[in-house]
Amino acid sequence: MSVLDKVLSLRPGNTVARVGPGSRVPLLNPRELLRALERAPVALPCLPVQSKAALPGLLRAARAEDAVLGLACAHPMADRGAAERFVEAVHAAASEAEHTRPLFLQAGPARVARADEESLAPLREGLFRMVDAGFALVSLDLSRLDSYAAVEAVNALAGPVTERELSLELSPPAPARGGLLDVCRTLLEGLRQWKVPVRFLRVAERELGEGEPDVGMLRSLVDLASEFEVSVTVGDVREGFPRMLPTYVAAGARKVDCVGPFERLALGAWPADTRADVERKSQASGLPVGELLSVLEDGLPALEAGARERLEALSFAEATDALAGLGAVGRAQSVMRFLAANRGD
């Protein structure tokens, strides 16, 4: 039995059900990757797929740098088929390239605006679709709720994720008088009482301050999260890309969501009139332009061959910077060997 075969046996059941047992792509739960990298100075890289045309470049970067990689679908509930189309597109691109480095797929962050049952019911249905689509990590944004409503909402929503032992990531409520640490402690304590397992606590880069991020705050957040056996994600990294990435790793972040230039590169692949139309709709809807682009992509004019090639090449170059900054280069094969030897742990 090869190393790859042993690692493939660790794929979550929902993922195998989506891609088929004959798939040779190691789409894993990030929990397994954290286990393999427990003592390594590395954060899991998670890159947004703003355009599916960027996928070959992103995957090629992981192979060239021998790195683990996460890919995020920011709009898993845009319509009933969005989550499935994303997973199928990633799997098709990875299968075509015979990609055998560890991958994980993130759904969201999906915004939770209210905690009443009328609002939660469609979200719960959306979470079932994310799980059925094959995602191993589901991210929920609770920033519009207070701490107690957030605990109530997560307890009501998390079943489809936690019952299958998939990974749950939470962005905490917006800090009130007590500040970020207090609101995170209240959230984690409340969920521990309800026995809701949380894998990642996600703090957006902007919440660490403007200009130079407050690294001391990030370290304190890492220490707090470790009390609950939770890892910290630094999310929506834009200004700090790629300069601050090693600093986030050194401060103890175990996963970093890099927006960086990927939004601009994806939008720039389309002609000027298409870009202008997407930007207008972004301003009107309040959605980030890259997220909206990924929602609208299937209805846009097909990219010309030259534009696709440029997007792939530029995505490759920026992804290699992200992988290097997060310490992920040269880790994939050692992760595979570790997981193959420790499948029963």
C-alpha positions as CSV (number, residue, x, y, z in Angstrom):
1,M,0.0,0.0,0.0
2,S,1.6,3.3,-1.1
3,V,1.9,6.4,1.0
4,L,-0.7,8.1,-1.2
5,D,-3.1,5.2,-0.8
6,K,-2.8,5.4,3.0
7,V,-3.4,9.1,3.0
8,L,-6.4,8.8,0.7
9,S,-8.0,6.6,3.4
10,L,-8.0,9.7,5.7
11,R,-10.3,11.7,3.4
12,P,-13.6,12.7,5.0
13,G,-16.6,10.5,4.0
14,N,-18.5,13.5,2.6
15,T,-15.6,14.3,0.3
16,V,-15.3,10.8,-1.0
17,A,-19.0,10.7,-1.6
18,R,-18.6,13.8,-3.8
19,V,-15.5,13.0,-5.8
20,G,-15.8,9.2,-5.9
21,P,-13.7,6.4,-4.3
22,G,-11.6,6.2,-7.4
23,S,-10.3,9.7,-7.1
24,R,-6.5,10.0,-6.4
25,V,-6.6,13.6,-5.1
26,P,-5.8,13.9,-1.4
27,L,-8.6,16.3,-0.3
28,L,-8.2,16.2,3.5
29,N,-9.6,17.6,6.7
30,P,-7.3,20.5,7.8
31,R,-7.4,18.8,11.2
32,E,-5.1,16.1,9.8
33,L,-2.7,18.7,8.4
34,L,-2.5,20.5,11.8
35,R,-1.7,17.1,13.4
36,A,1.1,16.5,10.9
37,L,2.5,20.0,11.3
38,E,2.0,20.4,15.0
39,R,5.6,21.3,15.9
40,A,6.5,23.0,12.6
41,P,6.8,26.8,12.2
42,V,4.2,26.9,9.5
43,A,0.7,28.2,9.0
44,L,-1.8,26.5,6.6
45,P,-2.1,28.7,3.5
46,C,-5.6,29.2,2.3
47,L,-6.1,31.1,-1.0
48,P,-9.3,32.4,-2.4
49,V,-10.5,31.2,-5.8
50,Q,-11.8,34.4,-7.3
51,S,-11.8,32.8,-10.7
52,K,-11.7,29.1,-11.6
53,A,-9.3,30.0,-14.3
54,A,-6.7,30.6,-11.6
55,L,-6.9,27.0,-10.3
56,P,-4.2,25.5,-12.5
57,G,-1.7,28.2,-11.4
58,L,-2.5,27.8,-7.7
59,L,-2.2,24.0,-7.8
60,R,1.0,24.2,-9.9
61,A,2.5,26.4,-7.2
62,A,1.8,23.8,-4.5
63,R,3.4,21.1,-6.6
64,A,6.4,23.2,-7.5
65,E,7.0,24.2,-3.8
66,D,6.0,20.8,-2.4
67,A,3.4,22.6,-0.2
68,V,0.1,21.8,1.4
69,L,-2.7,24.2,0.2
70,G,-6.1,25.3,1.1
71,L,-8.6,26.8,-1.4
72,A,-11.5,28.9,-0.3
73,C,-15.0,29.3,-1.9
74,A,-16.2,32.6,-0.5
75,H,-19.7,32.2,-1.9
76,P,-20.9,28.6,-1.0
77,M,-24.5,29.7,-0.8
78,A,-24.7,32.1,-3.8
79,D,-27.1,29.6,-5.3
80,R,-28.1,26.0,-4.7
81,G,-25.3,24.6,-7.0
82,A,-22.4,27.0,-6.1
83,A,-20.8,24.7,-3.5
84,E,-21.0,21.6,-5.7
85,R,-19.6,23.5,-8.8
86,F,-16.6,24.8,-6.8
87,V,-15.6,21.3,-5.4
88,E,-16.1,19.7,-8.8
89,A,-13.9,22.4,-10.5
90,V,-11.1,22.0,-8.0
91,H,-11.2,18.2,-8.3
92,A,-11.3,18.3,-12.1
93,A,-8.3,20.7,-12.2
94,A,-6.4,18.6,-9.6
95,S,-7.2,15.3,-11.3
96,E,-6.1,16.6,-14.7
97,A,-2.8,17.8,-13.2
98,E,-2.4,14.5,-11.2
99,H,-2.0,16.6,-8.1
100,T,-1.0,14.4,-5.1
101,R,-0.1,17.1,-2.5
102,P,-2.5,17.5,0.4
103,L,-5.4,19.9,-0.2
104,F,-8.2,21.2,1.9
105,L,-11.3,23.1,0.8
106,Q,-12.9,25.9,2.8
107,A,-16.5,27.0,2.4
108,G,-17.0,30.6,3.4
109,P,-16.9,32.6,5.7
110,A,-20.7,32.5,5.5
111,R,-22.3,35.4,7.2
112,V,-24.7,34.8,10.1
113,A,-26.7,38.0,10.5
114,R,-29.4,37.0,13.0
115,A,-30.0,34.2,15.5
116,D,-33.7,33.8,15.1
117,E,-35.0,30.5,13.7
118,E,-36.5,32.2,10.6
119,S,-33.0,33.4,9.7
120,L,-31.1,30.3,10.8
121,A,-33.3,27.8,8.9
122,P,-32.0,28.7,5.4
123,L,-28.4,28.9,6.7
124,R,-28.8,25.4,8.2
125,E,-30.0,24.1,4.8
126,G,-27.0,25.9,3.2
127,L,-24.6,24.1,5.7
128,F,-26.1,20.7,4.7
129,R,-25.3,21.6,1.0
130,M,-21.7,22.6,1.9
131,V,-21.2,19.3,3.6
132,D,-22.8,17.3,0.8
133,A,-20.6,19.2,-1.7
134,G,-17.5,17.8,0.0
135,F,-16.0,20.7,2.0
136,A,-13.9,19.6,5.0
137,L,-13.8,23.1,6.6
138,V,-16.8,25.4,7.0
139,S,-16.2,29.0,8.2
140,L,-19.0,31.1,9.8
141,D,-18.8,34.9,10.3
142,L,-20.5,35.9,13.5
143,S,-19.3,39.5,13.5
144,R,-22.9,40.9,13.3
145,L,-24.1,39.1,16.4
146,D,-23.4,39.7,20.1
147,S,-21.6,36.9,22.0
148,Y,-24.6,35.3,23.4
149,A,-26.5,35.3,20.2
150,A,-23.4,33.9,18.4
151,V,-23.3,30.9,20.8
152,E,-27.0,30.3,20.3
153,A,-26.6,30.5,16.5
154,V,-23.6,28.2,16.3
155,N,-25.2,25.7,18.5
156,A,-28.2,25.6,16.2
157,L,-26.2,25.5,13.0
158,A,-23.1,23.4,13.6
159,G,-24.7,19.9,13.6
160,P,-24.1,19.1,9.9
161,V,-20.4,20.0,10.3
162,T,-19.6,18.6,13.8
163,E,-21.6,15.3,13.5
164,R,-19.3,14.4,10.6
165,E,-16.2,15.5,12.5
166,L,-15.4,18.1,9.9
167,S,-13.6,21.4,10.8
168,L,-15.5,24.4,12.0
169,E,-14.1,27.9,11.9
170,L,-15.7,31.0,13.5
171,S,-15.1,34.7,13.1
172,P,-16.1,36.2,16.5
173,P,-18.6,38.9,17.2
174,A,-17.5,42.5,16.9
175,P,-15.8,43.6,20.1
176,A,-17.9,45.7,22.5
177,R,-16.6,47.3,25.6
178,G,-14.4,44.4,26.7
179,G,-12.4,44.1,23.5
180,L,-11.5,41.3,21.2
181,L,-10.1,38.9,23.8
182,D,-13.1,39.2,26.0
183,V,-15.6,38.5,23.2
184,C,-13.5,35.5,22.0
185,R,-13.4,34.1,25.5
186,T,-17.1,34.4,25.9
187,L,-17.7,32.7,22.6
188,L,-15.4,29.8,23.2
189,E,-16.6,29.3,26.8
190,G,-20.2,29.2,25.7
191,L,-19.5,26.7,22.9
192,R,-17.5,24.5,25.2
193,Q,-20.5,24.3,27.6
194,W,-22.6,23.2,24.6
195,K,-19.8,20.8,23.6
196,V,-19.5,22.3,20.1
197,P,-16.0,21.6,18.8
198,V,-14.3,24.5,17.1
199,R,-11.2,24.0,15.0
200,F,-10.2,27.6,14.1
201,L,-10.9,31.0,15.5
202,R,-10.6,33.5,12.7
203,V,-9.6,37.1,13.2
204,A,-9.4,39.4,10.2
205,E,-6.2,41.3,9.6
206,R,-8.0,44.6,10.0
207,E,-9.0,43.7,13.5
208,L,-5.3,43.6,14.5
209,G,-5.1,47.4,13.8
210,E,-4.4,49.7,10.9
211,G,-0.8,50.0,9.6
212,E,1.4,47.7,11.6
213,P,-0.7,44.9,13.0
214,D,-0.8,44.4,16.8
215,V,1.3,41.3,17.0
216,G,1.0,41.3,20.8
217,M,-2.8,41.1,20.5
218,L,-2.4,38.2,18.1
219,R,-0.1,36.3,20.5
220,S,-2.6,36.9,23.3
221,L,-5.4,35.6,21.1
222,V,-3.3,32.5,20.2
223,D,-2.7,31.9,23.9
224,L,-6.4,32.2,24.7
225,A,-7.5,29.9,21.9
226,S,-5.0,27.3,23.0
227,E,-6.8,27.0,26.3
228,F,-9.7,25.7,24.3
229,E,-7.6,23.5,21.9
230,V,-8.5,25.9,19.1
231,S,-6.1,27.3,16.4
232,V,-6.1,30.9,15.2
233,T,-6.6,32.0,11.6
234,V,-5.6,35.4,10.4
235,G,-8.1,36.1,7.7
236,D,-8.6,38.5,4.8
237,V,-4.9,39.4,4.6
238,R,-4.5,42.2,2.1
239,E,-2.2,44.9,3.3
240,G,0.2,42.5,5.0
241,F,0.7,40.3,1.9
242,P,3.3,39.0,1.7
243,R,5.4,41.1,4.1
244,M,3.6,40.2,7.3
245,L,3.1,36.5,6.6
246,P,6.2,35.3,8.5
247,T,5.2,37.5,11.4
248,Y,1.8,35.9,11.7
249,V,3.4,32.5,11.7
250,A,5.9,33.5,14.4
251,A,3.0,34.9,16.5
252,G,1.4,31.5,16.4
253,A,-1.3,31.7,13.7
254,R,-1.9,28.2,12.3
255,K,-3.8,29.2,9.2
256,V,-3.7,32.4,7.1
257,D,-6.3,33.4,4.5
258,C,-4.5,35.4,1.9
259,V,-6.6,37.7,-0.3
260,G,-3.5,39.8,-1.3
261,P,-3.4,40.4,-5.0
262,F,-5.5,37.5,-6.0
263,E,-8.7,39.6,-6.2
264,R,-7.0,42.2,-8.5
265,L,-5.5,39.5,-10.7
266,A,-8.7,37.7,-11.2
267,L,-10.7,40.9,-12.1
268,G,-7.9,42.1,-14.4
269,A,-8.2,39.0,-16.6
270,W,-11.5,40.3,-18.0
271,P,-11.9,43.2,-20.5
272,A,-12.3,46.7,-19.2
273,D,-16.1,46.9,-19.8
274,T,-16.7,43.6,-17.9
275,R,-14.5,44.8,-15.0
276,A,-16.3,48.1,-14.8
277,D,-19.7,46.3,-14.7
278,V,-18.5,44.0,-11.9
279,E,-17.1,46.9,-9.9
280,R,-20.4,48.8,-10.2
281,K,-22.3,45.8,-9.0
282,S,-19.9,45.4,-6.1
283,Q,-20.4,48.9,-5.0
284,A,-24.2,48.5,-5.2
285,S,-24.3,45.2,-3.3
286,G,-21.6,45.9,-0.7
287,L,-19.9,42.6,-1.6
288,P,-16.1,42.6,-2.1
289,V,-15.3,42.8,-5.8
290,G,-13.5,39.5,-5.9
291,E,-16.2,37.6,-4.1
292,L,-18.8,39.0,-6.5
293,L,-16.7,38.1,-9.4
294,S,-16.6,34.5,-8.3
295,V,-20.4,34.5,-8.0
296,L,-20.9,36.0,-11.5
297,E,-18.1,34.2,-13.3
298,D,-20.2,31.5,-14.9
299,G,-22.4,34.2,-16.5
300,L,-19.5,36.3,-17.8
301,P,-18.0,36.1,-21.3
302,A,-15.4,33.3,-21.5
303,L,-11.8,34.5,-21.0
304,E,-9.6,34.5,-24.1
305,A,-6.8,31.9,-24.1
306,G,-4.1,34.6,-23.6
307,A,-6.0,36.0,-20.6
308,R,-6.3,32.6,-19.0
309,E,-2.7,31.9,-19.5
310,R,-1.7,35.2,-17.9
311,L,-4.0,34.7,-14.9
312,E,-2.6,31.2,-14.4
313,A,1.0,32.5,-14.5
314,L,0.4,35.4,-12.2
315,S,-1.6,33.3,-9.8
316,F,1.3,30.8,-9.7
317,A,3.8,33.6,-8.9
318,E,1.7,35.1,-6.1
319,A,0.9,31.7,-4.6
320,T,4.6,30.8,-4.4
321,D,5.1,34.0,-2.4
322,A,2.3,33.1,0.0
323,L,3.6,29.5,0.4
324,A,7.1,30.8,1.2
325,G,5.9,33.5,3.6
326,L,3.9,31.0,5.6
327,G,6.7,28.4,5.9
328,A,4.7,25.9,3.8
329,V,7.5,25.2,1.2
330,G,8.9,21.7,1.3
331,R,6.3,20.4,3.8
332,A,3.9,18.3,1.6
333,Q,5.9,15.1,1.3
334,S,6.7,15.0,5.0
335,V,3.1,15.6,5.8
336,M,2.1,12.7,3.6
337,R,4.7,10.4,5.2
338,F,3.5,11.4,8.7
339,L,-0.1,10.8,8.0
340,A,0.6,7.5,6.3
341,A,2.5,6.3,9.3
342,N,0.0,7.7,11.9
343,R,-3.4,7.0,10.4
344,G,-4.7,5.4,13.6
345,D,-3.7,8.2,16.0
